[in-house]
Amino acid sequence: MDEYLSVTAAVLLGGMVVCGAVAVATGWLLPWLRRRTLRPALRGYGTVLFGGGLLLSMSYGAFGVFDDSPALVDAAFLANMVMIVAGGYLQMLSTRERVDA
C-alpha cells in the first residue's frame, strides 16, 4: 500500500516541477494563478524548488537511502528544508507589487 502512495505523491510532485519549468521557460501559468502573479518566471523557479525539495524529501525517506549514516539523513533533511523555504519565498515574491514603477 505504501508503494501506491509513494508513486502517487511522486507523480503529483513531478507534475508540480514540470509546471514550474514551463512557467520559467514560457511564462505560462495555470489559470487560477495568472491574475495575482506578476512575475511568472520567478514563480516557476519557486515552484521547481518547492516541489523538488518535497520530492527529494519524500524519496530518501520512503526508500531508506541513508539508513547507514544519521549525519547524511540530517544533512539531506536540512538541504530539503532550505529548498522548500526558498521555493516558498520565491513564490511569495512573485506575487508582490512592483516597486520599480
QUINORSUL-V837148 format. One record per helix or strand of 3 or more residues. SS is the DSSP state (h for helix, s for strand). FROM is the first residue (numbers start at 1). TO is the last residue. Records with the same first field share a line. If there is no record, write none. Layout:
SS: FROM-TO, FROM-TO
This chain:
h: 2-26, 31-33, 40-63, 70-94
